[in-house]
Amino acid sequence: MSAKECSKGLRRLGLIALFATIAAAGILTAYAATHWSATARARKLKNPVPPSTDALAAGLQTYTDHCRSCHGIGGDGKGEKASELSVAPGDFTDARKMRGLSDGELFWQITRGRLPMPSFAGKLTEEKRWQVVDYIRTFSEKPAEPPSAQPVREEAPQP
């Protein structure tokens, strides 16, 4: 084999390696864009802030200040800035999806961020991030049945 043929073969091998690397990076990027998974440790985190009236009010304020413009007033992912983003904001009204996420995962996502969503680790205290977790849970909760919709039981007259 001549030096010219050897050089040609190495160049071809280098191009194949380059394309394989680019393809692998594309696959990993696509996977990361569709799977925003918290670590097992984050999934097990317990929320130290009970969803009291005060915690929910604080969570609402933080949500209004930092989340509403993208996630929407009703938490449906249709805020006024949503259409400008490269990735659609999460829909907190999807009860099935929300049941599948632990409080720890939501906290982790808020803390870490993922483009286009910023990290809130340096912007919000841990307590405020947990309060937001409590608040966004309210978007997927089933509203209580109004009293008028409940059947009325008639009692038999007493003799």
C-alpha positions, 0 to 999 in steps of 0.5 A: 500500500502506498503512502498516498493510499494510506493517507486517503484511507486515514482521511476517509476513516477520520471523516467517518469518525467525525460524522459518527460523532456529530450523529451521536451528539445530535441523538443525545441533544434530541434525547435531552430535549425530550427527556428532562429527568431528575436524578434518582436522588432528586426524585426522592427529595421530600418537600419540607414546605407544606402547601399551607395558605401562606406557602401557596400565596408566596408560591403564587407571587413567585410564579407571577414574578418568574414563571407566568410569562412563559407557563401562563396564568393558568399554568397551561404553558401558553404564556405571552412569551411561550410562542417566542421560545425554542421549547414549549413551556411545561403544562402544569394542568396535565394531571397525568403528567403532574402525578408522574413527577415527584415534588423533588423532580419539580424542585430539581427542574426549577433549580437547574433550569433547562434552556430556554428556562433559566436556573433559579438556584441563584435567583430564588431561595430553596423555600421559594422554590418549594413554595412554587412546587406547592403552587404549580401543583394546584393547576392539576388538582381536581376542583371540589364538586360544588355542594349543589351538585351533590345528591340530596338524601331525603330522610324518612319521616320520624313516627 
